[in-house]
């Protein structure tokens, strides 16, 4: 009798263990089972923000789903624009929370300026399951990234021949030259430059926070001092030709201890500038000038004269006239 009871208990225990292991095997195979009616459908989605308050830079967003949901893809959108997508299908076991990152400071590739300004935005996550059902959740978030000076840009539009590169320096002149402070503007503030001489002041007005504080802009020049004036309503300095007619040297513009740019500014014509002209493509003989022999022209690719004048970089225009005498080939 006692032996029969033990034998029966042994079968019961064995059966219980078999059921336990069978249950575990089913859970691993279905990615969690349970909610969603065992179909893997996503029925609920939630968002967990990384912190309270404003978001800066790249942040991780928590995405919560119902138990048993077999997630295929998760998409993050800001104000309806997709900013990231991850594929999670095939991960086992299926999780109840996923993480997707968003870059609140990303730049628009077409404008090279912020895609999203500082302020309130709508963050949406869309979760699609293996059965192609999609559920979404949205919440309001605040972005607050800091403006910064990316660099300085030198430009000139009234002299198509500028700049002229000599060594590693780009030379401008024979016209008005502009230096623009290139600001990555998250705040939406308006930046202007004020002052009558170096150091000038870069200032911001308006905006939704994150703008730069007042910053000095210094100008240093090798040789003759260059004169600049702020352009109204712009973060820009103008080096007018009329105010820099005697300037021929290197100019450096720097924003505080940050980015700087060095360029050559030349509005001075050369003293006794040389002229060079190539021989014609056809084989003409030239009459002998009073100061040069005929053999010189026949043996040289270039010949020179003096007396050139110009108004600065790229502004030299020479006119060469050849007057053959009798006996010159035609």
Secondary structure, DSSP 8 states (H G I E B T S, - for coil): -HHHHHHHHHHHHHHHHHHHHHHHHHHHHHTT-STGGGTT----EEEE-SSSS-B-SEEEEEEEE-TT--EEEEEEEETTEEEEEEE-TT-SS--SEEEEEEETT-B-TTTSSBSS-SEEEEEEEEEEETT--EEEEEEEEEE----EEEEEEEE-SS-TT--EEETTEEEE-SS-EEEEEEEE-SS--EEEEE-SSSSEEEEEESSSS-----EEEEEEESSS----EE-TTSSEEEE-GGG-TT-EEEEEEEETTS-EEEEEEE----TTEEEEEE--SS-------TTS-HHHHHH-SEEEEEEE--SSTT-----------TT---
